[in-house]
Amino acid sequence: MNQAEADAEAVPRPGVAGAGTVQGVELRHLRYFAAVADAGTFTGAAERLFIAQPTLSQQIHRLEQIVGTPLLHRRREGVRLTEAGTVLLAAARDVLAAAGHAVSQTRQAAGLGRPLLRFVLPADLPDSLAVQTTCGLKSAAEATQVAVSWLEIPLDGEFSPIRQRRADAAVGWLTASPDALPAPLEAISLGEFEPDVWIPSSHQSARGGVIGLDELVSLDVIHGPRHASPAIYDRWLGVLRAVDPRFAFTDPPFRHSLPLVLAHAAAASPPAAVLTGPAVTVGPPPGAARLPRPVGADHMARVGVAGYPLTATAALVWNGDLPRPLQQILFDTVDGAAPPKAASPPPASDEEQQRAAELIGVGTPALAGTWN
């Protein structure tokens, strides 16, 4: 801890003449404060802001002098918000977001720029869902002269980047009903997805193409790691532990290669099962076909879980405070992504089945194995 940080623990109160008012607070003070809170350390925040750490420490110290109370607890391992700091952080995010929107609207009125939508597309989405959303949003945005900034950052179950106004909207996985999301978040469900399950070809359930939970928990199941998607990992683990309280997942030996994990599972003694992240739509419509088996799956069989107990709801989530034109783009994206309803389509050719698989939610062999 440097001297500026240590001194900031003792913050002098503003003079009586300033009582009841906060004078001298600038947007840069709030922006610096939010950056420190997000990074958890002065060093990390200074790197993100491209300023010197002593300068950043001095500005946070000045902000604490202005408000008259410490905003951060400084520790060797990093910083933690005080109760007052927590209050100010929420207000600071609102002020910064409002200022950003005001500047954007002013530039638009002067013909100097286009509205901007900051959209999060996390890495753990099935390929087809990510492509469908990206194409739909890009088309809707271009039609209304809106610029889209694509963000590939992790999403938790509370969609914190949107709540903290670091992003405007996202596609992600819900852990509860859309109505249960905290204000100001709003959401539209995009459908239910389930994982791909791979079991040894020698297993008795391989021939039938379906495995029960009681059989699945008897196997060593490779899935995870947990930090990639804690909400889904914990929910699915809870479902399996309801059958066997001692059940636990095994982390994959390779993070981004389904073929390698399948080969590892097949060579294990005894052979293990592999559970991917949400990869395929629950109950795909007639005419859908899974893509070819990935390399390395010669001794593994892809099966479904009886009764669809392991599912995840994909949703489009946004900040309800977004300007109406930007929200309309999101609605148009969902409308354009709605799958067509067909009662009994004619048999599809191999080429048509391949195309259907890509569009309705089965993903590519690589990303169908996206880990949670």
N, C-alpha and C positions, 0 to 999 in steps of 0.2 A: 504494500500500500504506500503510495507516495504521500508527500506532505500535504498536497492540495486535497487529496481524498480524506486524509485523517482530519484535517482542519474542518472539513465540511460537516463532520458529525455534530459539531457545536455551531449552530446557526443563529446568529443574532436576530432578534426580533426587529421588524421595521419600526421606524419612529412613529410617535403618536400622530404626527401630522398626516401619515399615510394610513392610519387606522380605517378599516372599513373599505379600502380600495386597494387594488393591486396595480401598481404602476411600474412600467418598464419591462413587462413581459413581452418578449418578441416571439415570432413564429419559430425562429431558429432555436430558442430555448426549449420550446415544446418538442421540436423535431429531434434535438439532441437527447432530451430526456426519454422520449419514446424509443430511440435507438439503443440507449443504454439498457432500458428495461427489456427490450427484445433480445439483445445480445447476452445479457447477464454479466458482462464485464465491460470495463472502460476500454480495455485493449481491443476487444472484438468490435465494439461500437465505433471506436476511432477508425478502425480499418474499413468498416462499411461506409463511414462518412467521409473518408479520405482527408481527415484532419489529424493534427498531432494530439496525442493523449493528454498532455498537460493543458492544452487549449480546451479540450472537451471537459476535463475535470473542473477547470476554472468557470466554464459556462454553467455547468450543473450547480456548482457552489453558488454562483450568482443567482440562479433561479431559486435556490433554497433560501437565500437571503431575502429575495423579493417576497416570497410567500410566507417567510417567517418560521419555517419548520423543516426538519430533515425530511427528505423524500426517499432516501435510500439507506439501507443498512449495509455498510461496507464490511466485507469479510475477506479473508485471504483467498477463499475459493470463488469469490464473485460478489455480486450485489443482490440485494433483495429489497423489494418495495416496502416502505412503511405503510401504515394505514392511510396516512395522508397522501403518500405517493400513489397508492392504488386509486384513490379518488381522482387525483390530478391526471393520471395516465388515461383513464376513461374519457375525461373531459378533453385532454390534449388530442386524442385520436379524433374526436368529433370536430374539434376546431380545425385540425389539419385537413381532414376530409372535406369540411365545408369550404375551407380556403381553396383547396385544389379544385373543387367543383366550380367555385366562383370564378377562378382564373380561366378554367376551361370554357365556361359559358361566355365570359367576356371575350375571349379569343374567337369563339365561334360567331358572336355577334359582330365582331370586326372583320369576319371573313379570314381569320388567321389560322384556323385549325379545325379539326373534327372532334366530336365527342370521343372519349376514350373509355373502353370497357376492359377492366383487368380480370382475366378469366383464368382460373386454376384448372389444369388438366393433370391430375396425379399420375404417377407412373404405374400404379397397380390396377388400371382399368383394362378390361378386355380390349383387344385390338379393334374389334368391330365397333364397340361402343365409343371408343375414343375417336375413331375415324368418322363415324356417323355424326357425332356431336360437333367435331371440328368443321366438317363440310357444311353442316346446317347453319352453324353460327357464322361462319365466314360468309356464306351466301346472304344471310339476313343482314349482317353488318354492312356488306358492300352495297346492298340495295338502299340503305338508309344513310350512307356516308358516315359510318361509325368506325373508328379505328379500334382494333382488338389487340391487347397486350397479353400474350400467352405466358402463363406462369406454371412451371413444373415444380411444385413444392408439396411436401407431405400435408395430408389433411387428417385431423383427428375427428372423433365422433361429434365434436361440438363445432366443427368448421371454424376454428379459431381465426384463421387468416381473414375470413369475411367479417366475423364479429369484431375483430380488431382493426377493420377497415384497411387492411393491407391488400385486399382483393375485393372485387365486386360480386363475383359469382363463381361457381365451380360445379363440376360433376363429381360426385363422391358416393360413399356408402352410408346409408342411414342405419343407426342402431336403434331407432324407435320410430314411432309414427311421425310423419311430417308435421302434424299439429303439435307435437311435443317439443319442437325446436324452440329455443329461447328467442325472444324478440331481439333485434328486428329481423331475424332470419325468416325466409319463406322458402317453400320447396314444392316441387312437382315430381312425383315418382316416375321413373323411366322403365320400371320393370324389375322382376325378380331374377336373380342369377344364382346358379349353383356351381360348385367346383367340379372339375374333372377328378375322378378317382381311378387310380391305376393299382391293380393288384396282380400278384404273380399269376401267370397263365395256368399254373398247376392248381390254383385254388378252385374249390368246388363251385364258387359263385361266378367264375369267369365265363363259363359256358352260357349261363342264363342272362348275363349282362346286368345283373342287379345284385347288390349286396346289402344285407341288413346291418343296422347299427351294432347288434350283438356280435356279428361276425367281424365287423370292422375294428371294434375295440380289442379284439383278440390278436390283432396284428400290430407290428411295429409300424406306426404311421408317420411318414416324413412330411412335415408341414411347418411353415414359418419363414423366417424368424418372427417372433412376436412384435418387435419394434417396427416392422414394416407396416403393420396394420393392427394395432392392439385391440380395437373394438371387435373386429370380425374374429380374430384369433381367440379372444376370450369367450365370445358367444358360442363359437363352434366347439371349443374345449368344454364349455358348460354342458352342451347337448350330449357330448360323448361321455362326460363324467357322470351324467345322470344314469347312464347304463352301467358304467364301471367307475366308481369313485377314484380308483388308482390310475386311471388312464392319463397318459401324458404324451404330447407330441415330441417327435425327434426333429431337431433343426436340420434343414437340408445342407449337404456338404458343399453344394455349389449354389450360389444365390440366383444366377440369371440364366441357367441352362437346364431346361427340362430334360433333354436327351441324356445329359450326363447324370442327372439325378435318377432317371429311370434305369440307366445302366448300373448305377451304384445300388439301387434297391434290388434289382434282379440278381446281383452278385452277392448280396448280403446273406448271412447264414443265421437264422432262416431268412428267406426273401421277405422284403418289407413292402408296404403299400405306400403310395404317394398321393397326397391330397393337395391339389393346386388351390389358388385363390379363386374368387368368383370368375367363372370363365364362360359359362354357357347359359342361355336363357332357360328358365324352368318351363318344361313342356313346350319345346319349339313347335311352330306350326308345321303342317304337312309340307313335304317338299324340301325340308331342311336336311342338310347333310353335314356331318362332321368332316373336318379336313383330314388329309392322309395322316397315318400314324407317323409320329416323329422318329427319327433315327434313334436307335438304342432301345426301342420298345419291343424287341423281338420276343422277349420272355415275359412281357407284361401285357395285361388286358385292361382296356378302359371300360369301366362299369358305372352305373348310376347307383345312388343310395335310395333304398326303398322308402317311399313316402315323402321325399324331398325335405328331410329335417334340417339339412345344412344349406341355408340360403342367405342371400344378402340383397337388400333393396338399393338399386342405383337411383339417384335423384339429382335433379338440377336444383341447386340451392343458391339463393342470392340475398343481398341486403335489401330489405323492404323500403329503405330510404332512397334507393336509386331513382334518378329521374325517370318519369314515365316512358319516354322514348327508349331508354335503355332496357327497361323491363319488357317492353313490347318486343324487342329483338329476341329476348329469351323465350317469350311465348311463341314467337314465330319459329324459333329453333326447335322447340318441342313439337309443334304441329307438323313440321317438316320431317321430324324423326319418327313419327308414329308409323308402325308397320302396317301395311295394307291388310285388310281382312278378306280372306278368301275361303270359301267353304270347302270345295274339293278341287284343288288345282290338278291339271293333267300331270302325268308323270314327267319329271324333269330329266333332261339330258345330263350327262356327267358335267359338262361345262356349266349348265344352269345351276346344278346343285352346288358346284364350287362357288359360284357367284353368290348364291343364296346364303351359303355358310358364312361368307365374309360379311354379309349385310345384316344378319339377324342375330348375331351374338355368340358365335362359337370361337372366334379369335383365330389367330395363326398358331401353328404348333408351338412356337417359342413362347408367345405371350399367353397362350391358354394355360401355360404353366407359371404364370406370374404368382409369386409367393405372397402370402399375407403374414 
